[in-house]
Structures are given as structure tokens and as C-alpha cells.
Amino acid sequence: MRAPGRSRLARAVALLLLAAAAAVVLSGCVVIKSVTAEQRGVIGPARVTVTLCPSKTAGCPDQGNSHQGAENGQVQLLLGYRIPTGAAPPANVASADGALIFAASPDYAAELQRLAPAPAGERWVGFLSGTVAYQKAAAAQSMVVSGDFGLPDDADPYAGPFTYRPVVGVRGVTAQSPAARPVRCYTSLTAKNADGPDSDVICVDSPAAAALATDLSLATRDLAVIPGGPATTAAGVLVGVPFTLRYAGPPDGGANFALSASTTLPGAVVAPSPGSLAPAGGGDSQVVVAVTVPAGAEPGTYDVTLTARLASGEARAGTAHLVVAAPLHGAAPGSAGGAVASPPPPQVLHAPAARPRIVRLRLTWRRDHRASYYNLQIYQGRRKLISVFPRGPNRRVSLRPGRYRMVVWSGLGAQRLGQYAPRPWRARALVVGRH
């Protein structure tokens, strides 16, 4: 008969061995067999596709960073991507057959960043799969997973290339180590760690540690619709609102954009010119949206939106501002009110020829050292005839003989920002003489 103490010790040792055996059974390894990337459409998202397989199974000899083959058991796969900071990740990714969904995992992304910080301009995003059964069998077991990442929107346009690095890991799932537990990578991404009472985790089983520090890249194409400075006009006037279309990337026969426009100004008619654009390569193209302002338009600031759309539905858009000025003595560009200081006595300008029908004038004013550009406005009565944006303190204009009013505003900073000094830099009456 065995002594009671030895019997209890034997049972304890047996239980420990059983737990260890269970952990081994639940161990599994997964590797990235291949990676491809493409840009969908012409200016669409970057699609990154990885083929995963359980290591040391048929057709998948790679042992991964854990140097251990897959075993029978229930596991979850961890899939991470290092991408440009401004890129838009998908809400989830899925296997090609749709059978396995990977949901976004902020926990996994945070662990990747903690143990392998992304360089400046990049960040980690993470995904965690549902539970999947590993089978240590002779048959090949692989899975194709694709994710679409929107191009970064913090550049006009995104010049590329799109840099990326996918990684994959695995952890066991049991009743005591459920699938809902947080993702933890402990002290190493590429080493196996105990993760629960009867399970383990390896957060990056593939690629190897040396490849983890490098990026793959994809050449991309993109288009930006960049609004010019605000256009200021009066009611009942046809005005042009400028835009720049900037294309980045190689020429592409499929990049033929149809242009359309809209505005928040009630009753206005808008038409872009030209009506389409087929970029020949990287560079800028100028487009003007003609806006017919109704005679009864209320003073205020309105949006004018230009949209460039491909036949596939891919589109880019930009919005400029159109200011309908209050009756003279009206408003600063970008506002709907504000009095203009009383002008000095009218200055009479004589044309060089007798009684011309059109007089060509060079208007000048004192330089404002704050200004990076100016907005020169010419009124006749309440009607604005000219609104131009010279870089320097002068501009040639053509006017018929008559009485006019000239207002010059100082533009501050980049013209696309539409920021002006609070008061006109110059305001005066003009009399264009007949002799």
C-alpha cells in the first residue's frame, strides 16, 4: 500500500504533466507564405494580400520565429500592418472565402507599437481573428486574406509610394484562455510566451525579426482638387472660381476624369471649364468653375465644389468659397459686412489717346509688407467688375471711360487659406477720362 503523501504527490505531478501536455497540444505556428499589393482602380485604395499557412504542414515548410510546427487545437490568428500614418485601414479584413473574419484589435496594435515602434510617418494597425481549428494533417492548409487601405489624405495629392509591412501571430484558445481576453505580447514579439493557464502566444511568428524592421512598397497614383482663394463678386454677375487639379503618379490611359460642379448659392448656375481632364503625368491643371450669381442673391459666403470622377466611380473633390458682397461700401473678402474707410478725393486718369472706347491702365499702390498677395476689386456703382489676385502692388486693367471705385485688400499667408487684413489696404475712386 502506498503512503498517502506519495499518492498525493503523484497526483499533483500527473496534473502538472497533463497541463503541460495540453499547452503543447494547443501550440501552433503560422507564417506568411506570400505578400502582394496593388492599387485598386486608378486612384483607389492600396490592397495588401497575404497568404497564410500553418508552419511545417504540407506546402508550408517555414517554421516561423517559434521554430515549431502547428498542432491540433483551437487558435486565434493575429494580423498586423505597419502603414503610412494618414492611411485609412479597413474596419476588418477577411479570408478570401469569407469564412474567417479578422476584427480590428487596438490591443494588438498597441503591443506592436510598444515592442517595435513604427518610424516617423508610419503606424501600426492590428486585427484579431475568430477561433479557427488547426489540423496537423498532410493536406495543404493555406488562407488568403486581403485588406484595402485608403491612401493618406494629408497630402495634396499623395505622391507615394505606399509603404507597408504585414505581420502574423497566433495564440491558443481554451475554456480557461478564452478568445475574448486582451492581446498581450509580454516582453517579445517574436518569442513564444505563456498566455493564460493553459495557452501560449507568439505575436509575430512571421516575418523574421530582420524583415520586421523593413518596409515593402507600392507605387501609387492620386489626384487632388485644390481650391484657389475665395472669389468675391456682387449679385447678378458671372464670376470664375479657380481650382488646381494636381495629379501624382505615372500617366495612365484610364485616368480620364469627368468634371462637375455644385454650389450652396440658391439659384446659381455653375459650369466647370474644361469639362474633363486626362492627366498625361504628374503635374497641375487649371480649372475654372463659372458661377452665374442670381440678381437677387443675398450677401454672404457660399461653397463652390468641384468634383473629378472616373467612370469606375472613383472621385476626388475640393471646395472653394464664393463671397457675394454687400452693396458698396461692402465687405472684405471672406466676410459679409464691414465698412470701408472714407476714400480720398477721386483721382482722374487720362487715356493716352483721344476718346478711346477701352482704356488700358496700370494701377499701383503702396506695398504692404504683411501681404503675400492682394485682392484688387473694381466696382462701378454696386456692381463688381473685376476681382483679381496680383502678387505685387500693381496690376494692368482695361476699363471704359467712366467712374469707378478701386479697393485693395492685403492677403495674408497662402492664397488658398483666404485670410485677409481686417481693413482695406487701399480704397479710392477712379475716373477714367475721355481725353
Secondary structure, 3 states (H helix, E strand, C coil): CCCHHHHHHHHHHHHHHHHHHHHHHHCCCEEEEEEEEEECCCCCCEEEEEEEEECCECCECCCCCCCCCCCCEEEEEEEEEEEECCCECCCEEEECCCCCEEEECHHHHHHHHHHCCCCCCEEEEEEEEEEEEECCCCCCCCEEEEEEEECCCCCCCCCCCEEEEEEEEEEECCCCCCCCCCCCCCCCCCCCEECCCCCEEEEEEECCHHHHCCCEEECCCEEEEEECCCEEECCCCEEEEEEEEEEECCCCCCCCEEEEEEECCCCCEEEEECCEECCCCCEEEEEEEEEECCCCCCCEEEEEEEEEECCCCCEEEEEEEEEECCCCCCCCCCCCCCCCCCCCCCEEECCCCCCCCCEEEEEECCCCCCCCEEEEEEEECCEEEEEECCCCCEEEEEECCEEEEEEEEEECCCHHHCCECCCCCEEEEEEECCC
